[in-house]
Amino acid sequence: MKSASLASTPSAMPARRRLLETATRLFYAEGVHAIGIDRIIAEAKVAKATFYNHFPSKDDLVVAYLDEQDRLGRAAVAALPRQPPFEMIVAILGRIGTAADAGGYRGCPFLNAAAEYPDRSSPVRRLIERRRAWYRETFERLVTEIGGPQPAITAGLLVALSDGLLESAYLDDPATVPALIRAGVAALLPR
């Protein structure tokens, strides 16, 4: 049995996990195309053959990175306390302010990756589109529960609001995000 201190060291993690955590840190901080496989391999402390055993290509690693971010995001939304639909929308969008306040915030990993993958048919963009479809559907369901106007259009506008807030939290003062969320949702869904 491994000791707690050994299990918590990066080299004690399975190679795939080390590769994914290293890629996540580097891709988010510096951009996907700015980071080469050799750097990921070196920082994860694995052999090149080990990398290719887990990820046949860099794009496969990018998809795994974004898939994990998607799963974490969906789980965070699912873990939000049940509340009335209007407040649930505010809480979902409120995760943006929470992320920006946590430090090291560099915008949305999905929007950042989409900017680097212009081909809509690429596996990366298809994963991002599935993520966005889930996000729109989540908002559409909540808008329908409220009895809001044109749920599909309002949900699309909420996604657009979210996109803008994700970038504003990075480019502007993240402290303004909570007020912008409330004002934006109230404008789209007056009570």
C-alpha positions as CSV (number, residue, x, y, z in Angstrom):
1,M,0.0,0.0,0.0
2,K,1.3,3.5,-0.9
3,S,1.8,6.1,1.7
4,A,-0.3,9.2,1.5
5,S,2.7,11.4,0.7
6,L,3.8,9.1,-2.2
7,A,0.3,8.9,-3.6
8,S,0.0,12.7,-3.7
9,T,3.2,13.2,-5.7
10,P,2.8,13.8,-9.5
11,S,5.0,10.8,-10.4
12,A,2.7,8.5,-8.3
13,M,-0.3,9.3,-10.5
14,P,-1.0,7.1,-13.5
15,A,0.7,8.4,-16.7
16,R,-2.6,9.2,-18.5
17,R,-3.7,11.3,-15.5
18,R,-0.3,13.1,-15.4
19,L,-0.5,13.8,-19.2
20,L,-4.0,15.1,-18.9
21,E,-3.3,17.3,-15.9
22,T,-0.2,18.7,-17.5
23,A,-2.0,19.4,-20.7
24,T,-4.9,21.0,-18.9
25,R,-2.6,23.4,-17.0
26,L,-0.5,24.3,-20.1
27,F,-3.4,24.5,-22.6
28,Y,-5.4,26.7,-20.4
29,A,-2.5,29.0,-19.4
30,E,-0.8,29.3,-22.8
31,G,-3.2,28.1,-25.5
32,V,-3.4,24.7,-27.3
33,H,-1.4,25.5,-30.4
34,A,1.4,27.2,-28.3
35,I,2.1,23.9,-26.5
36,G,3.9,21.1,-28.1
37,I,3.7,17.4,-27.3
38,D,7.4,17.3,-26.3
39,R,6.8,19.9,-23.6
40,I,3.8,18.0,-22.2
41,I,5.8,14.7,-22.2
42,A,8.7,16.4,-20.4
43,E,6.6,18.1,-17.8
44,A,4.4,15.0,-17.2
45,K,7.6,12.9,-16.9
46,V,6.5,10.2,-19.3
47,A,8.1,8.6,-22.3
48,K,7.0,9.5,-25.8
49,A,5.7,6.0,-26.3
50,T,3.6,6.3,-23.2
51,F,2.0,9.5,-24.5
52,Y,1.1,7.8,-27.8
53,N,-0.2,4.7,-26.0
54,H,-2.8,7.0,-24.3
55,F,-3.3,9.7,-27.0
56,P,-2.7,8.8,-30.7
57,S,-2.4,12.5,-31.5
58,K,-2.3,15.9,-29.9
59,D,-5.8,16.5,-31.0
60,D,-6.9,13.4,-29.1
61,L,-5.3,14.9,-26.0
62,V,-7.1,18.2,-26.7
63,V,-10.4,16.4,-27.0
64,A,-9.7,14.5,-23.7
65,Y,-8.9,17.9,-22.0
66,L,-12.1,19.5,-23.2
67,D,-14.2,16.4,-22.5
68,E,-13.0,16.5,-18.9
69,Q,-13.7,20.2,-18.6
70,D,-17.2,19.5,-20.0
71,R,-17.8,16.7,-17.5
72,L,-16.6,18.9,-14.6
73,G,-18.8,21.8,-15.7
74,R,-21.9,19.6,-16.0
75,A,-21.2,18.1,-12.6
76,A,-20.9,21.5,-11.1
77,V,-24.2,22.6,-12.6
78,A,-25.8,19.3,-11.4
79,A,-24.5,20.0,-7.8
80,L,-26.0,23.4,-7.6
81,P,-28.8,23.5,-4.9
82,R,-32.3,23.2,-6.4
83,Q,-33.9,26.6,-6.6
84,P,-36.6,28.4,-8.7
85,P,-35.7,28.5,-12.4
86,F,-34.8,32.2,-12.5
87,E,-32.4,31.8,-9.6
88,M,-31.0,28.6,-11.1
89,I,-30.1,30.5,-14.3
90,V,-28.4,33.2,-12.2
91,A,-26.6,30.4,-10.2
92,I,-25.4,28.7,-13.4
93,L,-24.1,32.0,-14.8
94,G,-22.7,32.8,-11.4
95,R,-20.1,30.1,-11.8
96,I,-18.4,32.5,-14.2
97,G,-17.7,35.0,-11.4
98,T,-16.6,32.2,-9.1
99,A,-14.1,30.9,-11.7
100,A,-12.8,34.4,-12.3
101,D,-12.3,35.1,-8.6
102,A,-10.4,31.8,-8.1
103,G,-7.2,33.1,-9.6
104,G,-5.5,32.2,-12.8
105,Y,-8.6,32.8,-14.8
106,R,-8.0,33.1,-18.6
107,G,-11.4,32.9,-20.0
108,C,-13.5,30.0,-21.1
109,P,-11.5,26.9,-22.2
110,F,-14.1,26.1,-24.8
111,L,-14.1,29.5,-26.4
112,N,-10.3,29.6,-26.2
113,A,-10.0,26.2,-28.0
114,A,-12.7,27.2,-30.5
115,A,-10.6,30.2,-31.5
116,E,-7.7,27.8,-32.3
117,Y,-9.8,25.3,-34.2
118,P,-11.7,27.1,-36.9
119,D,-12.8,23.9,-38.7
120,R,-16.3,23.2,-37.4
121,S,-16.0,19.5,-38.5
122,S,-12.9,18.9,-36.3
123,P,-13.4,16.6,-33.3
124,V,-12.5,19.5,-31.1
125,R,-15.2,21.8,-32.5
126,R,-17.8,18.9,-32.5
127,L,-17.1,18.4,-28.8
128,I,-17.5,22.1,-28.1
129,E,-20.8,22.1,-30.1
130,R,-22.1,19.2,-28.0
131,R,-21.2,21.2,-24.9
132,R,-22.9,24.3,-26.2
133,A,-26.0,22.3,-27.1
134,W,-26.2,20.9,-23.6
135,Y,-25.8,24.5,-22.2
136,R,-28.6,25.9,-24.5
137,E,-30.9,23.0,-23.6
138,T,-30.3,23.5,-19.9
139,F,-31.3,27.2,-20.3
140,E,-34.2,26.4,-22.6
141,R,-35.6,23.9,-20.0
142,L,-35.4,26.6,-17.3
143,V,-36.9,29.3,-19.4
144,T,-39.8,27.0,-20.3
145,E,-40.3,26.3,-16.6
146,I,-40.5,30.0,-15.9
147,G,-42.9,30.5,-18.8
148,G,-40.5,32.9,-20.4
149,P,-40.8,34.2,-23.9
150,Q,-39.6,32.1,-26.9
151,P,-37.6,29.6,-24.8
152,A,-35.2,28.6,-27.6
153,I,-34.4,32.2,-28.6
154,T,-34.1,33.3,-24.9
155,A,-31.8,30.3,-24.2
156,G,-29.6,31.3,-27.2
157,L,-29.4,34.8,-25.8
158,L,-28.5,33.4,-22.4
159,V,-25.6,31.4,-24.0
160,A,-24.5,34.6,-25.8
161,L,-24.7,36.5,-22.4
162,S,-22.6,33.8,-20.9
163,D,-20.0,34.0,-23.7
164,G,-19.8,37.7,-23.2
165,L,-19.5,37.4,-19.4
166,L,-16.8,34.7,-19.7
167,E,-14.7,37.1,-21.8
168,S,-15.6,40.2,-19.7
169,A,-14.5,38.4,-16.5
170,Y,-11.1,37.9,-18.1
171,L,-10.7,41.2,-19.9
172,D,-12.5,43.6,-17.4
173,D,-13.0,43.7,-13.7
174,P,-14.4,40.3,-12.6
175,A,-16.0,42.0,-9.6
176,T,-18.6,43.4,-12.0
177,V,-19.8,40.0,-13.2
178,P,-22.4,39.3,-10.5
179,A,-24.2,42.6,-11.2
180,L,-24.0,42.0,-14.9
181,I,-25.5,38.5,-14.5
182,R,-28.5,39.7,-12.6
183,A,-29.1,42.7,-14.9
184,G,-28.7,40.5,-18.0
185,V,-31.0,37.7,-16.8
186,A,-33.6,40.3,-15.6
187,A,-33.5,42.0,-19.0
188,L,-34.1,38.7,-20.8
189,L,-36.6,37.3,-18.3
190,P,-38.4,40.1,-16.5
191,R,-40.3,38.9,-13.5
